[in-house]
Amino acid sequence: MKKIAFVLLAALALCALVWALNVRDESDDASAAPTVTPELLQRGAYLARLGNCAACHTTRGGTPYAGGRGIDTPFGTVYSSNLTPDAATGIGRWSAGDFWRALHNGRSKDGRLLYPAFPYTSYTAVTRADSDALYAYLHSLPPTVQAATPHALRWPFSTQPALAVWRALYFQPGVLQPDPQQSAEWNRGAYLVRGLGHCGACHTARNALGASSGELDLAGGLIPMQNWYAPALTSPHEAGVAGWPRDDVVRLLQTGVAPGANVLGPMAEVVRQSTQYWSASDLGAVATYLQALPQTTAAPPVRDQPPTPGRMLERGAQLYDKHCAQCHGAQGQGVAGAYPALAGNRAVTMASTANLVQTVLNGGFAPATAGNPRPFGMPPFVLVLDDADIAAVLTHIRSAWGNQAQGVTELDVNRMRANQGQ
């Protein structure tokens, strides 16, 4: 009987701890709505661009910000909510305090815990002033009637108690405080990268429960369900920019291309829909912050695999000459301003081969931006080359012209092909 009582008390204590952790830094905010001015609405519209809010809260061909877009996760599909000021299906009845609580605490107006597919783990860093500007802008939009689509999550991930435990383990609310040891520009960059920009949502690895494995360490990670690898911003072997000219960092974020680099996949969408519209000062601040990130000096990890057969390298060279050399050059030198060089390209030689396989299978397309309105692209080879062909040509590319990366296996390609659309 004593054991049962002890277990019950322990369970109650654990539940109380989980509850306490889920309501920390919350308050009953009864402050008035912000005074709406043209300047506030303009600022709110810009902040929505910074956060790329429309990307998730708009269905293909749908009304902007009306929600309903499915966001695939390893635990099922989460559907985005209606952010227009419709009273019945949107946020028309929300106060500025309700909106702030959603960003800062990850809790809806009705008290329901929000799933972190809505990246409040990053948005908690946003200031109340910016939250109010966003709220004012969204309330200025035409109201759209669009009821919420029920989430399609597997049990127990679909339950509020499971989400409460996850939050107790992995979420801590808190506005980002400026670092007095750093410049105002660095602090602005940190605020954008770690807050509305939510860069860590992709560029940080996640554990089995979908939580960031580091404290927004930006050390790279495979994007769940998309099978693209967001490279480490802290590694000179991947996407670290500490040694770049500052203007090149700005140019890449603004146009999608820079000398020796271009963006593809999910990052191309971010540039197209968001960062190309950022102000020059904000892009410069992000560049300053990213260039100041501590860079790892360790060599990239090496997989334990047998030597590549000579016939595979020969086959890869033949395929390269047939399908790739016309654009990328016989020596992998590329064409400046059009096709990227493959020789010495760290996107080619980094340890993860996910992006290379994705690009050969589905093509590679930089975003069309004001600064690069007619980008060059690469066609898909998913119906042209089989798994063995793709493994061979990528192995050749990763080992030719001075490149010294490990080969790509048929299994690597087969896994990626099998996961298309998942």
Stockholm file with secondary structure:
# STOCKHOLM 1.0

chainA/1-422         MKKIAFVLLAALALCALVWALNVRDESDDASAAPTVTPELLQRGAYLARLGNCAACHTTRGGTPYAGGRGIDTPFGTVYSSNLTPDAATGIGRWSAGDFWRALHNGRSKDGRLLYPAFPYTSYTAVTRADSDALYAYLHSLPPTVQAATPHALRWPFSTQPALAVWRALYFQPGVLQPDPQQSAEWNRGAYLVRGLGHCGACHTARNALGASSGELDLAGGLIPMQNWYAPALTSPHEAGVAGWPRDDVVRLLQTGVAPGANVLGPMAEVVRQSTQYWSASDLGAVATYLQALPQTTAAPPVRDQPPTPGRMLERGAQLYDKHCAQCHGAQGQGVAGAYPALAGNRAVTMASTANLVQTVLNGGFAPATAGNPRPFGMPPFVLVLDDADIAAVLTHIRSAWGNQAQGVTELDVNRMRANQGQ
#=GR chainA/1-422 SS CHHHHHHHHHHHHHHHHHHHHHHTTCCCCCCCCCCCCHHHHHHHHHHHHHHTHHHHSBCTTSCTTCBCCEEEETTEEEECCCCSCCTTTSSTTCCHHHHHHHHHHCBCTTSCBCCTTSCHHHHTTSCHHHHHHHHHHHHTSCCCCCCCCCCEECTTTTSHHHHHHHHHHHCCCCCCCCCTTSCHHHHHHHHHHHTTTCTHHHHBCBCTTSCBSSSSCCCBEECTTTCCEECCTTCTTTTCCTTSCHHHHHHHHHHSEETTEECCHHHHHHHHHTGGGSCHHHHHHHHHHHHHSCCCCSCCCCCCCCCCCHHHHHHHHHHHHHHTHHHHCTTSCCBTTTBCCCTTCHHHHSSCCHHHHHHHHHCEECCCBTTBSSCCEECCCTTTSCHHHHHHHHHHHHHSTTCCCCCCCHHHHHHHHHTTTC
#=GC SS_cons         CHHHHHHHHHHHHHHHHHHHHHHTTCCCCCCCCCCCCHHHHHHHHHHHHHHTHHHHSBCTTSCTTCBCCEEEETTEEEECCCCSCCTTTSSTTCCHHHHHHHHHHCBCTTSCBCCTTSCHHHHTTSCHHHHHHHHHHHHTSCCCCCCCCCCEECTTTTSHHHHHHHHHHHCCCCCCCCCTTSCHHHHHHHHHHHTTTCTHHHHBCBCTTSCBSSSSCCCBEECTTTCCEECCTTCTTTTCCTTSCHHHHHHHHHHSEETTEECCHHHHHHHHHTGGGSCHHHHHHHHHHHHHSCCCCSCCCCCCCCCCCHHHHHHHHHHHHHHTHHHHCTTSCCBTTTBCCCTTCHHHHSSCCHHHHHHHHHCEECCCBTTBSSCCEECCCTTTSCHHHHHHHHHHHHHSTTCCCCCCCHHHHHHHHHTTTC
//
